[in-house]
Amino acid sequence: MKKYLPGCGNDKYAAAADAITDILLSTAETEEEATQILQSAELDFRTEAEGEQFLAEG
């Protein structure tokens, strides 16, 4: 099992993000597909974060 150590300290969330990124990129067959996968994941993350913020404020 690969251990992920983020560049900035011992941040478990950054390590998890690195691991998820590696998994997403390993499924891509081309560089263009990798870019699309990461952009889609970022959009999903932003949408989820905005939804959580809305619920927290509401």
Backbone as CSV, one residue per row, in Angstrom:
resi,resn,N_x,N_y,N_z,CA_x,CA_y,CA_z,C_x,C_y,C_z
1,MET,0.844,-1.173,0.000,0.000,0.000,0.000,0.892,1.240,0.000
2,LYS,0.537,2.184,-0.848,1.318,3.414,-0.967,0.893,4.402,0.107
3,LYS,1.862,5.002,0.774,1.587,6.054,1.765,1.721,7.405,1.069
4,TYR,0.790,8.281,1.314,0.811,9.608,0.715,1.227,10.628,1.757
5,LEU,2.286,11.328,1.450,2.785,12.366,2.347,2.740,13.697,1.609
6,PRO,1.843,14.577,1.988,1.749,15.864,1.307,2.997,16.703,1.525
7,GLY,3.224,17.615,0.585,4.400,18.463,0.652,4.406,19.441,1.803
8,CYS,3.239,19.746,2.353,3.181,20.761,3.413,2.765,20.125,4.738
9,GLY,3.677,19.471,5.382,3.410,18.937,6.717,2.715,17.597,6.726
10,ASN,2.011,17.348,7.820,1.381,16.054,8.036,-0.141,16.199,7.950
11,ASP,-0.614,16.804,6.892,-2.037,17.079,6.695,-2.726,15.857,6.092
12,LYS,-3.582,15.207,6.864,-4.259,13.995,6.401,-5.205,14.286,5.243
13,TYR,-5.823,15.459,5.239,-6.738,15.805,4.161,-5.989,16.012,2.846
14,ALA,-4.829,16.638,2.898,-4.017,16.816,1.697,-3.538,15.465,1.185
15,ALA,-3.175,14.565,2.092,-2.752,13.227,1.690,-3.905,12.482,1.021
16,ALA,-5.108,12.633,1.555,-6.279,11.988,0.957,-6.559,12.560,-0.431
17,ALA,-6.431,13.877,-0.573,-6.644,14.506,-1.878,-5.613,14.015,-2.886
18,ASP,-4.360,13.866,-2.473,-3.321,13.326,-3.353,-3.668,11.909,-3.789
19,ALA,-4.133,11.090,-2.859,-4.487,9.703,-3.168,-5.649,9.650,-4.157
20,ILE,-6.671,10.463,-3.922,-7.824,10.488,-4.820,-7.411,10.952,-6.212
21,THR,-6.558,11.959,-6.275,-6.066,12.447,-7.563,-5.329,11.352,-8.310
22,ASP,-4.462,10.619,-7.628,-3.737,9.522,-8.269,-4.687,8.460,-8.809
23,ILE,-5.720,8.141,-8.044,-6.693,7.141,-8.492,-7.426,7.636,-9.735
24,LEU,-7.877,8.881,-9.703,-8.578,9.436,-10.860,-7.681,9.454,-12.094
25,LEU,-6.434,9.881,-11.916,-5.516,9.962,-13.051,-5.147,8.590,-13.594
26,SER,-5.122,7.580,-12.734,-4.759,6.237,-13.204,-5.838,5.645,-14.105
27,THR,-7.068,6.168,-14.042,-8.137,5.658,-14.897,-8.136,6.313,-16.274
28,ALA,-7.460,7.426,-16.411,-7.433,8.145,-17.685,-6.512,7.444,-18.674
29,GLU,-6.945,7.426,-19.930,-6.138,6.806,-20.975,-5.315,7.826,-21.753
30,THR,-5.712,9.091,-21.690,-4.976,10.148,-22.376,-4.853,11.352,-21.451
31,GLU,-3.969,12.256,-21.820,-3.800,13.475,-21.023,-5.072,14.321,-21.060
32,GLU,-5.727,14.352,-22.209,-6.978,15.111,-22.330,-8.054,14.527,-21.414
33,GLU,-8.140,13.216,-21.378,-9.119,12.574,-20.499,-8.787,12.839,-19.028
34,ALA,-7.513,12.841,-18.683,-7.100,13.137,-17.306,-7.524,14.545,-16.916
35,THR,-7.345,15.495,-17.823,-7.757,16.872,-17.565,-9.264,16.950,-17.354
36,GLN,-10.021,16.259,-18.191,-11.480,16.266,-18.054,-11.916,15.652,-16.727
37,ILE,-11.272,14.566,-16.329,-11.612,13.907,-15.065,-11.354,14.845,-13.890
38,LEU,-10.187,15.490,-13.882,-9.861,16.393,-12.774,-10.778,17.614,-12.745
39,GLN,-11.108,18.155,-13.914,-12.018,19.299,-13.953,-13.405,18.905,-13.448
40,SER,-13.849,17.732,-13.821,-15.149,17.248,-13.361,-15.150,17.031,-11.851
41,ALA,-14.071,16.454,-11.335,-13.964,16.230,-9.890,-13.938,17.559,-9.138
42,GLU,-13.233,18.546,-9.689,-13.178,19.860,-9.040,-14.562,20.505,-9.025
43,LEU,-15.282,20.396,-10.123,-16.630,20.958,-10.190,-17.545,20.277,-9.174
44,ASP,-17.458,18.954,-9.082,-18.261,18.226,-8.093,-17.927,18.678,-6.677
45,PHE,-16.638,18.849,-6.401,-16.206,19.279,-5.072,-16.750,20.667,-4.742
46,ARG,-16.622,21.593,-5.698,-17.100,22.965,-5.463,-18.615,22.988,-5.244
47,THR,-19.344,22.207,-6.036,-20.798,22.148,-5.895,-21.184,21.616,-4.522
48,GLU,-20.507,20.569,-4.083,-20.782,19.986,-2.765,-20.447,20.977,-1.653
49,ALA,-19.313,21.652,-1.774,-18.898,22.616,-0.750,-19.884,23.778,-0.668
50,GLU,-20.359,24.248,-1.816,-21.334,25.341,-1.817,-22.647,24.890,-1.188
51,GLY,-23.053,23.652,-1.452,-24.272,23.117,-0.854,-24.165,23.009,0.651
52,GLU,-23.014,22.549,1.128,-22.800,22.447,2.574,-22.785,23.823,3.228
53,GLN,-22.168,24.795,2.561,-22.120,26.155,3.105,-23.528,26.738,3.176
54,PHE,-24.320,26.511,2.146,-25.692,27.010,2.125,-26.495,26.417,3.281
55,LEU,-26.350,25.109,3.502,-27.082,24.462,4.590,-26.617,24.952,5.957
56,ALA,-25.326,25.207,6.080,-24.784,25.676,7.359,-25.270,27.090,7.683
57,GLU,-25.405,27.912,6.654,-25.847,29.292,6.859,-27.358,29.386,7.044
58,GLY,-28.102,28.452,6.438,-29.560,28.515,6.407,-30.177,28.243,7.698
